[in-house]
């Protein structure tokens, strides 16, 4: 069973409408009889249900208004009689909006004029007539204003929620991209260090009996490479702890093109004869970092798959792009890099180049060896890795 519990404010307004009509009737004539009192109560009741059934309450209000007007001889009231209809008209416009208000006005204005023409003691073209018509238009206009204001506030709140969700999604996406960038850096650092250490350990194992001094030099190189790698890892992984207090010692700076000579020197100790040709000019930091990581990964792959050999690194600007090229001569231990460049290392280099809006090509050379070539835009986004 449906239970109707009107709000206290609606009950108060209903009682107020009935009291006003009773007061006007007593003031103008005398206390209304049983029929008049019943109709006054019935005419006030639509205000009680105007929010539960706005349209039905407005129709009921006009029906009881007409009934009270018919009892003009017994109940002589004109000023307060439209009050319930005014409240119901406001509820219709507030609940259903502008279109419903227009339809209601088109229906109620002629009906009001007809009632005034039949029962009002005033002339049709008079100030009281205009006032009565205003009591039809004014509540509809106020109801439309309230409806549209509420709709605007709802839309504003929804836009704010949408913006908040978009901001959260953007933050999650950027966090994911940052973690992917850190994962790539970790891969590059670990792969480069382990390959170098592996080659140097093999050389040291061979020299430990035949040339102890050279074996000691190899061990020192392993210590230096591993120490640099640990420092680089500490700096990279420290980005994952942005919410924790900073360490007392700052990590090493992010490597750029200027660090390629040092990278080449470390690889020369591992048996890779690297020649570096640099003429980059001014380079944005993201592009410089990407170029360094691509060269590092390419030379690490060369050392891993070709062993001690000769490689050439070239970094130069061509129009609005920085062209990075790594070429090696190959070796006797060529590994399983596919000719389509689908290995994890090559895929990582392609992703790095794409992150700054560039492209990368990798594949075997017709004369032997391997070639990696990347074209990176010099106007790359600052937030790119």
N, C-alpha and C positions, 0 to 999 in steps of 0.2 A: 504494500500500500504506500502510495506517494504522500509524503507529509509536506505541507507548505508552511514554512516558518518565515513570515515577513520580518524584515529588519525593523528594529524599534523606530528608526527614523521614518520609515514608510508608514508605520502605524500612527506616529505623531502627526504626519502630514494629512493622513486620512481624517483623523479626529479634528484637526484644525480646519479642513475644508467643511466638514459637517457643522462644526461650531460656528464658522463664519456665515454659512447659509441660514442656520437657525437664528443667529443674531440679526442678520439683515431682515429676515421675515418678521421677527418680533418688533424690530425698529419701524418697519414700514407699515405693518398691519397688526398682527397679533400672533400669538403662538400658533403654529400650524396644527391642523388636525392630524388624525391618525394616518390618513392617506398621504398628506403632505410630508409628515415626518418620515414615513417609510420611504418615500421617494427621495427625500434629502439624504437619508442614510444610504439608499441604493446608489444615488448619484455620486456619493463620496467613495464608495468601495472600489471603483476602477483604479483610483490612485494607489490602492493597496497592492494590486497585482500588476502594476505597469511595467515592472522589470522582468517579471516572470512571463508575461504575455503582452508585449507592448501594443501590437496591432489590435488584438482582441479587446484590450482595456480601452483603447481609443474609441473603438466602435461602440462599446458599452457606455462610455462616457457620453457620446453624442445621443444615444438612444435615451438615456435617463435625463439628459439635458432637454431633449424634446418633450419628454413626459412632464418635466417640471414646468416648461413653458406652457404646456396645455393647461396646467393648473394655475394659470395666472390669477384667477379670481380668488382662489383659496390661499395660494402661496405667492405673494407679490415680491419676488426677488429678481434682480437683474445684474447687479454688480458682481456678486460672488458665484453665480451659477456656473460660469465657464471654468472655474479653478481646476476641477478634476480633469477636464479635457485638456487644459493647458499643460498640466503635469504629464499626462499620457502622451501628448504630442511631442514633448521634449524627449520622453523615453524612446519613442519610435525613432526619432532622428539620431539620438545618441547611440542607439543600439545598431541601427541598420545603415546609417550614413546618408550622404547627400541624395542619392537617387531615390531612396525611400521617402526622404523629406519632400522632394519635389512632387512625387506622386501623391503623398498625403496632403500637401498644400493644394494641389489641383482638385482633389476630392473634397477637402474641407471648406475651402473658400466659398464655392457656390452654395454648399449646404448651409454655411453660416449666414450668407446673404439671404437665403430663403427663409431661415428661421427668424432673422431680424425683420424681414419684410412682412412676415405674417404676425409676429407677436410683439415686436418692439414698438413702443409708443413714439419713437423718434422717426424723423424722415429718413428716407434711404440715403440721400446725399447730405450727410450731417457729420459733425465731429464724433458723436457717440458711435456711429456706424464705422468710421475709420478706426476708432479705438478698439472696437470689437474685432475688426479684421486684423488689426495689429497683434491682438492676442492669439491669432492663428499663426502669423508669420514669425513673430519673435521667438516663441519656444522652439520652432523648427530650426531657425537660424542658430540659436544657442546650442541646440542638440547637435547640429552638424559640426559646429566649431569644436565642441567637446569630443565628438567622434574622431574628427580629423587630427586633433591634437593628440589624442590617445594613440591613433594609428602612427602618427609621426614619432611619438616617443617609443612605441614598440619597434618601429623600423630602426630608430637610432640605437636602441639597445641591441637589436639583432646585428646591426652593422658592427657595433662594438664587440659583440661576441665573435662575429666572423673574423674581425681584425685580430682579436686575441687568439682565435684558433689558428689563423694564418701565421701569426707571429710565432706561436708555439711550434707549428709545423716547420716554419723556416729555421727556427733555432735547432730543432731536431735534425733537419736536413744538413744544416751547416756543421752541427756536431758530428754527424755521420761522415761528412766529407772531410772534416778535420782528422777524424780517427783513421779514415782511409789514407789520408796523406801521411799521417804518422806511421801507419803500417808499411807504407811504401818506403819511407825513410829507414825504418828498422830493417826492412828486407835489404835495402841497398847497403847499409852499414855492415850488417852481419855477413851478407854474401861476400862483399869485398874483403872484409877482414879475414873470414874463414878461408877463402880461396888463397889469399896471400900467405896466410899462416900455413896452410897445407903445402903449398909449393915450397916455402922456405923450410918447413920441417923436413920435407923430402931431401932438399939439398943439404940441410944440416946433418941428417942421418948418413948421407954419403960421405960428407967431409969430416965427420967426427974422428975418423981414424987416419985419414990421409992428410988433412990440413986442419988441425985443431983451431988455429987462429981464425981461419975463415969460418969454421963452424961456430965459434963464439960470436963472430960478427953477424952470422945468420940468426943466432939466438937473440942478439940485441935488436935486430930488425923485427923479429917476432914479438919481442916485448914492446917495442915502440908501436907497432901496428895494433897489437891488442889493447894497449893503453889508450891510443887515440880512438879506437872503436868503442871502448867502454865509456870514455868521456862523451863521445858523440851520442851514444845510446842514452846516457844519463840526461843529456840536454834534451834529446828528442822525447823520451818518456816523461820528462818533467812537465811537458805540456798537458799530460793527462791528469795532473794534480794541481790544476789551476786554483782550486779552492783551498789548498793547503798552504802553510807558511812557506815562503821562498827559502831555498837553501842559502847558506852563507856564501858559497862560492858560485859565481855565475858560470854557466856552461859555456862551451866554446861557441864562437859566432857561427851563424849559418854560412855554409860554404857557398862561394860563388865562383865566377870565372877566374878570379885572381888566385884561387886555391888549386887550379888545375896543374900548375908547375909542381907543387908539393905532392899532389896525387901521382903525377908521372914519376917523380923521384922515388916514391915508395914502391911503385911497381917495377922500376928498373932494378931495385935490389932483389926482386923476385924473379928476375930473368926476362922481363918484358921490356924490350927496347922501344921506348915511347918517344916520339918527337911531337912537340906541341907548337902549333902556329897560332898565335893569338893576335887579332886585330879587331876587337869587338866594338870599341868606342863606348859611349854611354849606354848602359843596359839597365832596365828596370830590375829591381831586386828579385821579383818572382821569376823573371826570365833567366837571370843569372843562376839562381838556385836550380832551376829546372835543367839548364844546360849542364851544370856540374853533375847532377845526378844521372843524366843520360850518358855523359862521358864515363862516369864511374862505373855504371852498369855495363856499358859496352866493353870497356877494358877488362872488367872482371870476367865477363863472358869469354873474351879472347883468352885470358889467362887460364880459365877453367877448361875450355874446349880445344884450344890450339897449343897451350903450353908456352914455353919460351919462344918468342917470335918477335917480329917487328910490327909496330903499329904507329899510325900517324893520326894526330888530332888536329883538326882545323876549326877555328871559330872566327867567323867574319860576318859583317853585315852585308846584306844584299837587298837594296831598296829599303822597304820598311820591315824587313825580317832579319833575324839572326840565324844564320845557317851554321849548324853544328854537324861536323862530319868526323866519323871515326872509321878508319880503314886499317885492316891488318893483313899480313901476308899469309896467314894460315900456318899450319904446322902438321907434324906427323900424327898428332893425337886429336884430330878433329872430332868433336863430339856430336851429339845427336840434335843440335839445333836444326829445326826444320827449315826448308827453303821458303816456306810461306811466312816465317816469322811468327809462329804461334806459341813459342815458349813463354814461360811465365816472365822471364826477364824482358823479353821483347814486348810482351803485352804491357808490362809495367811501364816501359819507356814510352809506349804509345799513349798510355793513359796520362802520363805526366805531360807529354807534349799537348795532348788535347785539353788538359786542364787550363792551359794558358792560351788556348785558341790556335795551337800549332798542329803540325802534322809530322809524322815520322815514317821513314821507310827503312827496312832492314832486310838483308838477303845476301847470298853468296856472290862473289865477284867472278866474272868469266875467267880471269887469270888465276883464280885461287884466293882463298881468304874470305873475309867477311866485311861487309860495309854497312854502316849505320848512318843515316842522314836525317837530320831534323831541321824543320823550318819553324822558328818561333817568332811571333809578332812582337815588335819592339814596343807596342802600345798595349801590352797584356794587362789584364786586371790586376790591381794591387793585391786582392785577396786570394789570387790563385796561388797554389803551392809552388 
